[in-house]
Amino acid sequence: MSGRTLARDKPDLSEFVTRRRKNLTPADVGLPTTGGRRTPGLRREEVAALAGVGLTWYTWFEQGRDIQVSESFLLKIAKALKLGDADCSHLFLLAHRRPPPPEARQWPSVDPLVQHVLDDLTERPAYVSNLRWDIIAWNAAADRLFAFSDREQHDRNIIRMVFADPDLRRRLPQWKEDAPRLVAQFRHDLAAAPDDPDMLWLVEDLKKVSPDFRRWMEQPSMGICARGVSGLLAEDDDTLLSFDHQILTVDEHRHLKMIVYFPTAA
């Protein structure tokens, strides 16, 4: 009996992913249902958007093209297609990757004691972010400031919020000073994982959304770095709130950091 090869598995992988996509309806994933859909199930662009991956890369993956995909990419596709543990493992095996442990299939979380520390900071906005600047956990003060709980998981990302959320940009009076400093720090973090497809996809996506982000990412030197903003207008009455911030390492191996905002005199 001949052994399994990646070439032989490609049609199986393509058939599996296509079938699972077509078996889902918009209602299954919280999308509005509209009439006149010619495609059974979800469209490719809908799956790519739900997974937070590039449409071209997802299309090539579903077509079984000879591309390399990361564990993170496969996990995102598995979540977007609502695969259970068994089907998620099957997807990994078809892609010739070792199936991840069950905990890896969940959105990153923090230890309950870390959340307890966040909650104890009642007067100081604080949140935990990963290397990609996704917001993993936050306290009530930070939620009042940034409305994290009102955002979709995909949009709960500080660098995306600063450059792709026009309402937040309106509330950042020092945007022209803060934004390039955030980009400078983000570039340092990207250097720690220069081949990470999730970070690279975020960079390319924001380059399309924001000419400022594109220009600053391509500059050879950015000067001062920052992980937080220096000022924000209160959402209810536009009162100027000024801050300093400090960074605490929560989990060095997972690159989780806590950003704590300290109110200062305006």
Secondary structure as UniProt FT lines:
FT   HELIX           6..23
FT   HELIX           26..29
FT   HELIX           44..51
FT   HELIX           55..62
FT   TURN            63..64
FT   HELIX           71..80
FT   TURN            81..82
FT   HELIX           85..94
FT   TURN            95..96
FT   HELIX           102..105
FT   HELIX           112..120
FT   TURN            122..123
FT   STRAND          126..129
FT   TURN            131..132
FT   STRAND          134..138
FT   HELIX           140..146
FT   HELIX           148..150
FT   HELIX           153..155
FT   HELIX           158..164
FT   HELIX           166..170
FT   TURN            173..174
FT   HELIX           175..192
FT   TURN            194..195
FT   HELIX           197..209
FT   HELIX           211..218
FT   STRAND          231..233
FT   TURN            235..237
FT   STRAND          240..251
FT   TURN            252..255
FT   STRAND          256..264
//
